[in-house]
């Protein structure tokens, strides 16, 4: 599995990964893909905007820089915008057509 694009029908695409549907969603996302997405997430408050170490981990936790954490569930998508901001889109929102995806 490789990184995919994710976006609403009226925006440009976001780099993203999809959480699989198994008991442990993390088995469906390759560590290299997790690392690639993790490397895009940045600290929005620090004026140098460094990457945020450990922002997205194989345990399904998304750490939103300077905000807190979110649990990623099977079928959810995690995207990162051009400025390094993580976006969690629920399985429901993906399934009901509010978003388009490449895979």
C-alpha positions in Angstrom: 0.0 0.0 0.0 1.3 3.5 -0.9 0.3 7.0 0.1 -2.9 8.1 -1.6 -4.4 11.5 -2.2 -7.4 12.8 -0.3 -9.5 15.9 -0.6 -13.0 17.3 -0.9 -14.4 17.7 -4.3 -13.5 21.4 -4.4 -9.9 21.3 -3.1 -6.5 20.0 -4.1 -5.4 16.6 -2.9 -3.8 15.8 0.4 -1.2 13.0 1.1 -3.0 10.4 3.1 -3.2 6.8 4.4 -6.3 4.7 4.9 -6.8 2.6 8.1 -7.7 -1.0 7.2 -10.8 -2.8 8.3 -9.2 -5.6 10.4 -9.2 -6.0 14.1 -5.9 -4.1 14.3 -6.0 -1.5 11.6 -2.3 -0.9 11.8 -1.5 -4.2 10.1 -2.8 -2.8 6.8 -0.6 0.3 6.8 3.1 -0.3 5.9 5.6 1.2 8.4 7.2 3.1 5.5 3.8 4.7 4.6 3.3 5.6 8.3 6.8 7.1 8.3 6.2 9.0 5.1 3.0 10.6 6.4 4.5 11.2 9.9 7.4 13.1 8.2 4.9 15.6 6.7 3.2 16.6 10.0 4.6 19.9 11.4 4.4 22.1 14.4 2.2 25.1 13.4 3.2 27.3 16.4 7.0 27.1 16.3 8.1 29.8 13.8 10.5 27.3 12.1 7.7 24.7 11.7 9.7 21.6 12.4 8.2 18.1 11.9 6.4 16.8 15.0 8.2 13.6 16.1 5.8 10.7 16.8 2.7 12.5 15.4 1.3 9.4 13.8 2.2 6.0 15.1 1.4 2.4 14.3 -0.8 2.2 17.4 -3.5 4.2 15.6 -3.0 7.4 17.6 -2.7 10.7 15.8 -1.1 13.5 17.8 -2.3 16.8 16.6 0.6 19.3 17.2 -0.1 21.5 20.2 -3.7 20.2 20.5 -3.9 16.6 21.7 -4.5 13.2 20.4 -7.1 11.4 18.3 -7.7 7.6 17.9 -7.8 6.5 14.3 -10.4 3.8 13.7 -10.7 1.2 10.9 -11.8 2.8 7.6 -10.7 6.3 8.7 -8.3 8.4 6.5 -5.5 10.5 7.8 -4.3 13.3 5.5 -1.8 16.1 5.7 -2.3 19.4 4.0 0.5 21.4 2.2 1.4 23.2 5.4 1.9 20.0 7.4 -1.4 20.0 9.2 -3.0 16.5 9.9 -6.6 15.9 9.0 -8.6 12.9 10.3 -11.6 12.0 8.1 -14.0 9.4 9.5 -15.0 6.2 7.7 -18.6 7.5 7.6 -17.6 10.8 5.9 -15.5 8.9 3.3 -18.3 6.4 2.6 -21.1 9.1 2.2 -19.4 11.0 -0.6 -18.2 14.1 1.2 -14.6 13.3 0.2 -12.9 11.8 -2.8 -9.9 9.5 -2.7 -7.6 7.9 -5.2 -7.7 4.3 -3.7 
